[in-house]
């Protein structure tokens, strides 16, 4: 059982969804130089969510440009047949949606067997207990604070009790499981997410638009998240 009071490593992971797609490799280099902990690729299939984004070949073309880990957030239906491609493309963390997997336990086990870190995402409407019986396979859980499929959406603050509930569940596991939040994360919302139990923060539109640049945005988010964790422990 993990300690609910331990201070985890705060990780800042930008989504490249707002990046200039014509220079994705350069954008990844700039993010690494700005101090990100890893880079998230929002993979959309036009079916599970309305939009289309990156395939594994695009991700593979950027892999050699940076050394920070890549995570693939697979917003795709029945992802099992494509998971090996994204791992081969260089994604160390594979996030699948509970709602998109017919056999979630099997899918997570496959990710682990292929040598990547298994993670599962929960849409706003999806109950936390959906993952209660697969925590032994998980390295991370992603609580969506927007409905997936579009960048630049507003943070759903009513998800914070769900983040707390998820952290309580994960603290019952016999190993540390990261808790990631994705959707509308900015200087105005990161403290609420972190105070509720998130230690991995995805930021997209806000980070790319920050007046002082990406490095300043990352520093600001990391500091605010750390302060929020400190306050929840006191």
C-alpha positions in Angstrom: 0.0 0.0 0.0 1.4 3.4 -1.0 1.4 6.4 1.4 -1.2 9.0 0.7 1.0 11.6 2.3 4.1 11.1 0.3 5.2 13.9 -1.9 5.4 12.6 -5.4 7.5 13.8 -8.3 5.6 16.6 -10.0 5.7 16.1 -13.7 4.8 18.6 -16.4 3.9 17.0 -19.8 2.8 19.3 -22.6 0.5 18.1 -25.3 1.8 18.9 -28.7 -1.7 19.3 -30.1 -1.3 23.1 -30.3 2.1 22.9 -31.9 3.0 23.8 -35.5 2.5 20.5 -37.2 4.9 21.6 -40.0 7.8 21.7 -37.5 6.9 19.0 -34.9 10.5 17.9 -34.4 11.7 21.4 -33.6 8.7 22.0 -31.3 9.7 18.8 -29.4 13.3 20.1 -29.1 12.0 23.5 -27.8 9.8 21.7 -25.2 12.7 19.6 -24.0 14.9 22.6 -23.7 12.2 24.4 -21.7 12.3 21.6 -19.1 9.4 19.3 -19.7 9.4 15.9 -18.0 7.8 14.2 -21.0 5.8 14.9 -24.1 2.2 13.8 -24.8 0.9 12.8 -28.2 -2.9 13.0 -28.5 -3.8 10.3 -31.0 -7.3 10.7 -32.3 -9.0 8.4 -34.7 -12.1 10.3 -35.9 -14.3 7.7 -34.3 -13.9 7.5 -30.6 -13.4 11.3 -30.8 -14.4 13.6 -33.7 -10.9 14.7 -34.9 -7.9 13.0 -36.6 -4.4 13.8 -35.4 -1.1 11.8 -35.4 -0.2 8.4 -36.6 2.7 6.3 -35.2 4.9 7.2 -38.2 4.7 10.9 -37.3 5.6 10.2 -33.7 8.5 8.0 -34.9 9.9 10.8 -37.1 10.3 13.0 -34.0 11.6 10.4 -31.6 15.3 10.9 -32.4 15.1 14.7 -31.9 14.7 14.5 -28.1 15.5 12.2 -25.1 12.5 13.0 -22.9 9.9 10.2 -22.7 6.9 10.2 -25.1 3.4 9.2 -23.9 0.7 8.2 -26.4 -2.8 9.1 -25.3 -4.8 6.8 -27.6 -8.2 8.2 -28.1 -9.0 5.4 -30.5 -11.6 2.6 -30.6 -10.3 -0.9 -29.8 -6.6 0.1 -29.7 -5.0 -3.3 -29.3 -4.0 -3.8 -32.9 -2.2 -0.4 -33.0 -0.5 -0.4 -29.6 2.6 -2.3 -30.9 3.1 0.4 -33.5 3.1 3.2 -31.0 5.6 1.4 -28.8 7.8 0.7 -31.7 7.6 4.4 -32.6 9.2 5.2 -29.3 6.3 5.8 -26.8 7.4 4.7 -23.4 3.9 5.2 -21.9 0.7 4.1 -23.5 -2.6 5.5 -22.3 -5.8 3.7 -23.4 -9.3 4.8 -22.6 -11.4 2.5 -20.4 -14.4 3.3 -22.6 -12.6 2.2 -25.8 -11.3 -1.2 -24.6 -13.5 -4.4 -24.9 -11.1 -6.2 -22.5 -9.2 -3.6 -20.5 -7.3 -6.1 -18.3 -6.0 -7.9 -21.5 -5.0 -4.6 -23.2 -3.1 -3.3 -20.2 -1.3 -6.7 -19.8 -0.3 -6.5 -23.4 1.2 -3.1 -23.0 3.3 -4.3 -20.1 4.4 -7.4 -21.9 5.6 -5.3 -24.8 7.8 -3.3 -22.5 5.9 0.0 -22.1 4.2 1.5 -19.1 0.4 0.8 -19.1 -2.0 3.7 -18.2 -5.7 4.2 -18.5 -7.8 7.3 -19.1 -11.2 8.0 -17.7 -13.6 10.3 -19.4 -15.6 12.8 -17.2 -18.6 10.5 -17.0 -16.7 7.3 -16.3 -16.8 6.0 -12.7 -13.5 5.6 -10.8 -14.4 2.0 -9.8 -14.1 1.0 -13.5 -10.4 0.6 -12.8 -10.6 -0.9 -9.3 -9.6 -4.4 -10.5 -6.7 -3.5 -12.8 -4.6 -1.3 -10.5 -2.0 -4.1 -10.3 -1.2 -3.5 -14.0 -1.2 0.3 -13.9 1.7 2.8 -13.8 -0.6 5.8 -14.3 -4.3 6.8 -14.4 -5.4 9.9 -16.4 -8.5 11.7 -15.2 -9.9 13.8 -18.0 -11.0 17.3 -17.0 -12.5 17.9 -20.4 -14.3 15.7 -22.8 -11.7 14.4 -25.2 -11.3 15.3 -28.8 -10.5 19.0 -28.9 -7.8 21.3 -27.6 -8.4 24.6 -25.8 -11.4 23.5 -23.8 -12.3 24.8 -20.3 -11.3 22.9 -17.2 -14.2 21.1 -15.6 -13.6 21.9 -11.9 -16.3 19.5 -10.8 -13.9 16.7 -11.7 -11.7 17.5 -8.6 -13.7 15.2 -6.3 -13.2 12.5 -8.8 -9.4 13.2 -8.8 -9.5 12.8 -5.0 -11.5 9.6 -5.3 -9.0 8.2 -7.8 -6.0 9.1 -5.6 -7.6 7.3 -2.7 -8.1 4.2 -4.8 -4.5 4.3 -6.1 -3.1 4.7 -2.7 -4.4 1.2 -1.9 -2.1 -0.3 -4.5 1.2 -1.9 -3.4 3.2 0.3 -5.8 3.1 4.0 -6.6 0.7 4.9 -9.5 1.0 8.4 -11.0 -2.2 10.4 -11.4 -2.4 12.5 -14.5 -4.9 15.3 -15.3 -5.5 16.5 -18.8 -7.8 19.3 -19.9 -7.7 23.1 -19.3 -4.6 23.0 -17.1 -3.2 26.5 -16.5 -1.9 28.7 -13.7 -5.5 29.2 -12.7 -6.5 25.5 -12.5 -3.3 23.5 -11.7 -3.5 24.1 -7.9 -7.0 22.6 -7.7 -6.0 19.5 -9.7 -2.8 19.0 -7.7 -4.4 19.6 -4.3 -6.9 16.9 -5.3 -4.1 14.4 -5.9 -2.8 14.8 -9.4 1.0 14.8 -9.8 1.3 14.7 -13.6 -0.1 17.8 -15.3 -0.9 18.0 -19.0 -0.9 21.5 -20.5 -1.4 22.5 -24.1 -3.0 25.7 -25.3 -2.1 27.7 -22.2 1.5 26.7 -22.2 2.0 27.4 -25.9 0.4 30.8 -25.5 2.3 31.9 -22.4 3.5 35.4 -22.7 6.9 34.6 -21.2 7.5 31.4 -23.1 7.3 27.7 -22.5 10.0 27.5 -19.9 8.3 30.2 -17.7 5.0 28.3 -18.1 6.6 25.0 -17.0 8.3 26.6 -14.0 5.0 28.3 -13.0 3.0 25.1 -13.2 5.5 23.0 -11.4 5.8 25.5 -8.5 2.0 25.9 -8.1 1.5 22.1 -8.2 4.2 21.5 -5.6 2.8 24.1 -3.3 -0.7 22.5 -3.7 0.7 19.1 -2.8 2.5 20.6 0.2 -0.7 22.2 1.5 -2.7 18.9 1.2 -0.1 17.2 3.3 -0.1 19.8 6.1 
